[in-house]
Amino acid sequence: MDDGHGAHVCLEFPESRGVFSSVQFSFITPSFNQGRFIHDCIESVKTQERVDCEHIVVDACSTDETLSILKTYTHLQWVSEPDKAQTDAINRGFLRANGDW
């Protein structure tokens, strides 16, 4: 990886059985009527390899197909409740998160 100044940076993480088991990542996705996009977002997070992660979707009572899509993903943690905009949804997700990052 180039650090932007021409130097190369190598990031190494301790591995155990091919998974970064010492660190869990939490992905927080705020959502409101994102039915057209939420499937691709969830699938993108699912493609993360060799990483222990959780995915939390905080939805603001969507009225489109978002909730029916969320229900099809059993690995997700999700909630649909009123919030005070995107920042509030992200903060609510952080409160639910168990990850280190």
Protein Blocks (a to p, Z undefined) as FASTA:
>chain_A
ZZhnopacddddddeehiafkbccddddddehillmmmmmmmmmmmpghiacddddddeh
iablmlmmmmmmmkbccdddddebjklmmmmmmmmpmbfZZ
